[in-house]
Amino acid sequence: MPDVTTPYVTGTPCWIDLMAQDQQAALDFYKDLFGWQGERGPEEFGGYAVCLLNRKPVAGIGPAMAPDGAPPPPTVWTTYLASSDARATQEAIVRAGGTLLVPTMDVGPLGRMLVAADPQGAVFGVWEAAQFPGAGVVREPGALTWNELHTNDVEGATAFYGEAFGIEIGPMKGADRYWELKVGDQPVGGSCLLADDPPGTPPHWLSYFAVDDVDSTADALVKKGGTVLAPPFDMMAGRMSVVADPQGAPFAMIKLAPMPD
């Protein structure tokens, strides 16, 4: 099992979470779909639940909370990028043209976080680990396996994420209209053009979860009230599908192709 045993390097996706209108329904849905174990957390942290897969933290699910008089936030999965210094990263984000949505804040002894949007509008989080490093398992069925930036300006995204996190973005070998995000020599995510999404889709980060069987998992998702946005199809990395949970949060599922010998 690909357990995470070393700290996440700055710029690497290290955590994902979902703010749901119905937290318990979301916890039940992902328990049935992926086998996650999670329950409402301490009130001092707003009831935020850390979901476990094989006793390792895999994702967070919290209750959506809107400021007084404001509409509830959209139900989406948020990708968090690791930072060794959240306050310094906040300054770099603003300097590079990003927008702060939630300024740097302490999360008890666990770490620090912030939420921001890049210049094209894609929302992401930043996590500076203290006692809580982030996802404890990845690339395992039911766990996060890939994070993908959908943007209308690859050149602008390259400049922004390079300045704010040191992420390099370049064409992926063998892929058409697809880019690879790297921290050092390590691939940490991908990027594609927003023009390939349905009309009206805003810039965003898409989370991919690994599954053993895309087709049967998509069928199970529909039976539990989810929606298939892109039916299962084969592509370079394996077989995948883009779906949404019953509360509308989109994500992708993928069965990775075997690595060549």
Secondary structure, DSSP 8 states (H G I E B T S, - for coil): --B--S---TTSEEEEEEEESSHHHHHHHHHHHH--B-----GGGTT-EEEEETTEEEEEEEE----TTS------EEEEEE-S-HHHHHHHHHHTT-EEEEEEEEETTTEEEEEEE-TT--EEEEEEESS--S-SB-SSTTSEEEEEEEES-HHHHHHHHHHHH--EEEE-TT-SSEEEEEETTEEEEEEEEGGGS-TT--SEEEEEEE-S-HHHHHHHHHHTT-EEEEEEEEETTEEEEEEE-TT--EEEEEEE-----
